[in-house]
Amino acid sequence: MGDEQLIERYIEPNPHRPGAAEARLIDYCVPVWALVAHLDAVDGSADRLADDYRLPRETVLAALAYYRRHKNLIDARIAANAA
């Protein structure tokens, strides 16, 4: 599955927090920014990220594809959470 298909299948807007930086995984409600923020802890490994959150690997790949498209917004969201 390509990036567009992964995003369409697994990523949704958060109905309680508008904006691209608040997107989350369908069926799991895990925010994309939270997964991306955890990447350093798993040395950038999508497989370890999936294991840590008990998610299917494809959902993590979708989150990472979404992050690549909205990097600046999600990085700002992560920074705001850390402040």
N, C-alpha and C positions, 0 to 999 in steps of 0.2 A: 504494500500500500504506500502511495506517495504522501508527501506532507499534507497536501490539500485534503485528501481522503481521510487521513488520520485526524486532522483537526475537525473536519465535519462530523466524523463518527464519535469522537471522544471529548470534545471541548464545547462548553456552553457558557453563555454569559451568566454571571451570578445575579439572580433576580433581586437580591437584597443589597447588592453593592454594584452599582453601574460602573461601566468603564472597562476597557480592554485589559487593564492591569489586574482586574478582579476575576477574570475568567477562571473556570474550574472544570474538573473532570466530571463528565456525565456519569451518573450512577454512583459516584464516590464522593462528590462534593469537595474534593481536595483542591485548593487553589493552585493554579500553575505557579504563582510566585513562591509558594511554600516549598514546592518540589525543587524549583530552581535554587532556592536558598539553601537547600540541603545537599546540593551537588558537591560542594567542597568537602563535606564530611564523608562522602563516598568516593572521593578522588575522581569525580566526573563519570562514574560508572552508572549507566542506565540500568543495568541488571541489579546492582546493589541498591539503587534508589527504589526500584520496583520491589525488591525484597523488604527493605526497611519499611515501606508503606503498605506492603502486602497488596500490591497492585499488579495487574497484568502488564507485561513489558510494553505492549502496544500503547497502553494509556500513557506511559512515561514517554515513549517516543512521540506521541501526539503533543504532550505538554512541551517537550523540547522543541518540536517543530513550531508550535505556537510562540514560544519564547523567542526563537530566531526572528520571527516576524514583528514582535513587539518588544524587543530587547530594551530599548530606552525606557519605556513605560514600566516594564516589570522590574528593571533595575532600580528605578526610582521608588517603586512600591516596596521593594526589599529594604532599601535605605531608610524609608519612612518607618518601617516596622522595627528597624534596629535602633532608631533614635529614641 
